[in-house]
Amino acid sequence: MQNHYTKSHTSFKKYKCDVCNTGYNHKKLFKRHMITHNEEYPYKCDICSRGFFTLRKQQIHIKLHQNIKCNDCDKEYETWSSYMLHRKMEHRKSFTCETCSRPFYTKIDLKKHAQIHSTILERDVFPCNHENCSK
């Protein structure tokens, strides 16, 4: 119990970093921390030299350097945000009102719009409570 108390609830730390004075009770965590100072990561990105503790994290990161190819037109984009902007601008689906042929980018907007074509009896009508308003 004393060991738990000392490790968890006091400022005593068995391993101290000489660079930033951060303390650790576990040698594994301390060694991992020291890598952040000397940058001797077990895995590095060949493109930008960023370091990673695990192979999986390195693999995920490397995908960020690969161009993203559009499935619809074969254009390529360096960043996810530029790809998504392209998708929204060039390949956006549109929904058309059957009554007035007005286009909408989302099904929700089309549904909201369709309400104006329904009769007043079909819609819920709420009177405006503001003074001097006839609506």
Secondary structure, 3 states (H helix, E strand, C coil): CHHHHHHHHCCCCCEECCCCCCEECCHHHHHHHHHHHHCCCCEECCCCCCEECCHHHHHHHHHCCCCEECCCCCCEECCHHHHHHHHHHHCCCCEECCCCCCEECCHHHHHHHHHHHCCCCCCCCCCCCCCCCCC
